[in-house]
Amino acid sequence: MRRAAAIAGSAVFLVVAPGTVAVWVPWTLCRWRMAPPLLGLFPLRIIGVLLIAVGLPVLLDSFARFALQGLGTPAPIAPPRHLVVTGLYRYVRNPMYVAVLSLIFGQGLFFGSVRVLEYGLAVWLGFHLFVLLYEEPTLRAKFGDEYSEFCANVRRWIPRWRPWSMPKNRERPATATKQYFAQMDAKTVAEENALGQDMASAATQTDFDRDPPCGPNEKRIGKQ
């Protein structure tokens, strides 16, 4: 159930966030109309096509891993429960943002739009500030040494030549994060059970007060 909710949430966020940033806004800037190649260089169009062709599968793969492995979404209101360090995350720390930028710059080069390229630079700056000021401190506080080790071996924006893997003794099954959520779930169940018992006791006491049991010399009116 949790995985299904993560998949649904990631799908919605994919349409709303990257769909707006990487598709709708570039369309409003250039209407996807072909302008002369930038600097008069036709190969720049080919580079643009390659950036789009690479960016789309990277984006989809990153979202899928957030839902299937992280059991969450990229949205800050529903973050993953587990740190994702597989797939393209073994090469670069933020493949999702890199994919969005690749789509934007690819469109700018393909359609010959300087405005889209300028927009791409603004988006990168926004991503960079968001990562520095919010995302990294939040993940470091949540995942601790696991995330610190990930940051020490995988760069934010420039991919590694060779994939990095989390050491076996640091993999997810026994992480403090998983134990924390398990304890919180157990605590919630215990509190709900205690509340149910209190309500049942209160209901029994109310019935007792309304109709106390008869003594040995007492008779109920209905039996007279």
Protein Blocks (a to p, Z undefined) as FASTA:
>chain_A
ZZmmmmmmmmmmmmmmmmmmmmmmmmmmnoopacddehhiaklmmmmmmmmmmmmmmmmm
mmmmmmmmnopafbfklccfbdcfehjllmbmblmlmmmmmmmmmmmmmnopaklmmmmm
mmmmmmmmmmmmmmmmmmmmmnmmmlmmmmmmpcfklccfbdcdddfklmmklgfklmmm
mmmmmmmmmmmmmmmmmmmmmmmmmmmmmmccddfkbccfklZZ
